Amino acid sequence: MANPRTLTMNQQDGFFRVYYNDDGTISGAGIAAPRSSEIIAEIGLAVN
């Protein structure tokens, strides 16, 4: 799933990795992609 802004800028390379505990709760994530700072808030919300 790509960030819509990166699609319009034709920059679709990168990765998104989610880290979770044994019970399935999300403990963190890693993002390396253009405009990745635009979705960091959603990760913070999922961790809490």
C-alpha positions, -999 to 999 in steps of 0.1 A, spaced: 0 0 0 15 33 -11 10 67 3 -11 86 -22 13 115 -24 42 92 -33 21 77 -61 15 112 -76 52 119 -74 60 85 -90 81 74 -59 68 40 -49 100 24 -35 104 16 2 93 -7 30 71 -8 60 77 -33 89 55 -38 119 69 -53 151 45 -71 175 45 -90 207 36 -127 211 1 -117 221 -4 -98 189 -2 -62 202 19 -38 180 51 -27 198 65 -6 170 72 -2 133 99 8 108 94 28 77 119 36 49 101 54 21 96 88 5 72 109 26 72 83 54 69 110 80 33 115 68 22 82 83 42 81 115 12 94 135 -9 63 125 19 41 138 19 59 171 -18 55 174 -15 18 167 12 14 194 -10 31 220 
